[in-house]
């Protein structure tokens, strides 16, 4: 009984985010670029690198997470990685995929489709010397205009600009002969 009381007091002294599983050592920092987001994570045993494609992240637009796991010592990791994706404030009910890499491949890839425009947490977990889980957060925005509509509007604006330019050019050339 003394041991359990001591353990309870010790655990209550941890910061709230550590007790809730939000250890800073297991959080992925995303580095943004126009092509997507990349991340890196390393501990004493493993190095995990990867990225998320389909920037900007939008509702009902597929989001692909790829990861390459390399042990710092020993043989290559051959086991599966488990990817999960869910709204940040949701408990449970995550979209989860356990993925094995293709023979000779270096990456594990999972695709998810966000259903709501809120911040989402993605997790990557695996088991080497012990079970490891790393987490990252992405912001998912509202669904935008379809790409074809953007091209039509852009093309229409270019056509109007060319027409106005030609009209100005030819209208001035008719007035010049004085």
Steps between C-alpha positions, in 0.01 A plus 500: 500500500785737581652437156175576315449821701855606423448425129174699495673801656791471259273479192290795612816714489546452124387785278147453370609444139730211600222326693270538200754339266621831354867452577712756314745223414237321292362800312584557136577851384378556147711705259270660242575540129278555193530132409397374842624462854802304619596370843796340673521320834787318667552320827784279624389205282319623190478784253165576335469733202204565280250739358139587429389590150198683357561847644287687581319239706127518419181319595427199277841531330727198546801550721797264466741435786827328416768400748845342486619331819869423539654337806815682610669166570423149384298360214232685305155510654269265308185517711181693440431861593156603621369837385198662660322825418222676695373844600716647775223520760354155420564207726525166325322436170813570300554395143773237540715313249767241573742508209785273397757628257551343163799266469804710421309820580617754754172669596162422650206694352143559620223716352221668696210727409404761763124540550495827695688831490678492837850425624581129466751283682689232316694231681761255380574201722725196479676249722879458508665483842163611643174649369554851364246763396573841349237766435451802282222751441377640167236763431231397254314782328162526332453347160616743230381550146558209263828526311327503161293803604817686600645428154180615325487826698874562449476423128198729467685785670799452270270498194330823615839665562623402152175625341526836679866529402421430133206742505720775642777422250274503194284791617809721533640391166180622326527842670872547419487596124441872550 
